[in-house]
């Protein structure tokens, strides 16, 4: 058993943490669209799998919601985070 998470785990958790901070500080507000997975991959040098993991984590926490064929949006519930 390892003490430290794998590099991939650290990357998706770091991305999720950064987006969560942007939501809580009001940079991203309820209804705002998150950058697309493709844009995030290009701008941060991450794989699509890593970006999806971060977005899924935020979705499981109720901070974002997925809209089919539209992307990910900040949830109304996240407005008061």
C-alpha positions in Angstrom: 0.0 0.0 0.0 1.4 3.4 -1.0 1.4 6.5 1.2 1.1 8.9 -1.8 -1.6 8.8 -4.5 -0.5 8.1 -8.0 0.3 11.0 -10.3 -2.9 10.7 -12.2 -4.9 10.8 -9.0 -3.1 13.9 -7.9 -3.7 15.6 -11.2 -7.5 15.1 -11.3 -7.8 16.0 -7.6 -5.7 19.1 -8.2 -7.9 20.2 -11.1 -11.1 19.5 -9.1 -9.7 21.5 -6.2 -8.8 24.5 -8.4 -12.3 24.5 -10.0 -13.9 24.2 -6.6 -11.9 27.2 -5.3 -13.1 29.2 -8.4 -16.7 28.3 -7.6 -16.4 29.1 -3.9 -14.7 32.4 -4.6 -17.3 33.5 -7.2 -15.0 33.3 -10.2 -17.4 30.6 -11.5 -21.0 31.3 -10.6 -24.2 29.2 -10.8 -25.1 28.5 -14.5 -21.6 29.3 -15.8 -20.2 26.7 -18.2 -16.9 25.1 -17.3 -14.2 25.0 -20.0 -14.8 22.0 -22.3 -12.9 18.8 -21.7 -11.0 19.4 -24.9 -10.1 23.0 -23.9 -8.9 21.9 -20.5 -6.8 19.1 -22.0 -5.1 21.6 -24.3 -4.5 24.4 -21.8 -3.3 22.1 -19.0 -1.6 19.3 -20.9 -3.9 16.7 -19.3 -5.5 13.6 -20.8 -9.3 13.6 -21.4 -9.5 10.8 -18.8 -8.0 13.0 -16.1 -10.3 16.0 -16.9 -13.4 13.7 -16.9 -12.4 12.3 -13.5 -12.1 15.8 -12.1 -15.5 16.9 -13.6 -17.1 13.6 -12.4 -15.7 14.3 -8.9 -17.2 17.8 -8.9 -20.5 16.4 -10.2 -20.6 13.8 -7.4 -20.1 16.7 -4.9 -23.0 18.6 -6.4 -20.9 21.5 -7.6 -21.4 21.0 -11.3 -24.0 19.3 -13.5 -23.5 17.7 -16.9 -25.8 18.8 -19.8 -25.8 16.3 -22.7 -24.0 17.7 -25.7 -23.6 21.0 -24.0 -20.9 20.5 -21.4 -20.6 21.0 -17.6 -22.2 23.9 -15.7 -21.9 25.2 -12.2 -24.9 24.0 -10.2 -27.2 26.4 -8.5 -26.6 24.6 -5.2 -22.9 25.5 -5.5 -23.7 29.2 -5.5 -23.5 29.3 -1.7 -20.4 27.1 -1.3 
